[in-house]
């Protein structure tokens, strides 16, 4: 159960895609974006991030299993939006 809501945040991470497959670079940058949300939660005193959605160009994409990744020849990027909370 959510005890306290501590606001929302957006992380927009990029990674070098040179020499990597789209899947490899997207997985790498998605982990980086999730880690940024995790660090944001710690900085705010939250112990969880809920309602995580893809948020590319301010367009939300909701899925329990997938995220949006934009992979090009040089860069790959993932933007995530989440809500910081404390839970029991």
Secondary structure by P-SEA (a helix, b strand, c coil): ccccccbbbbbbbbbbcccccaaaaaaaaaaaaaaaaaaaaaaacccccccccccccccccccccbbbbbbcccccbbbbbbbbbccc
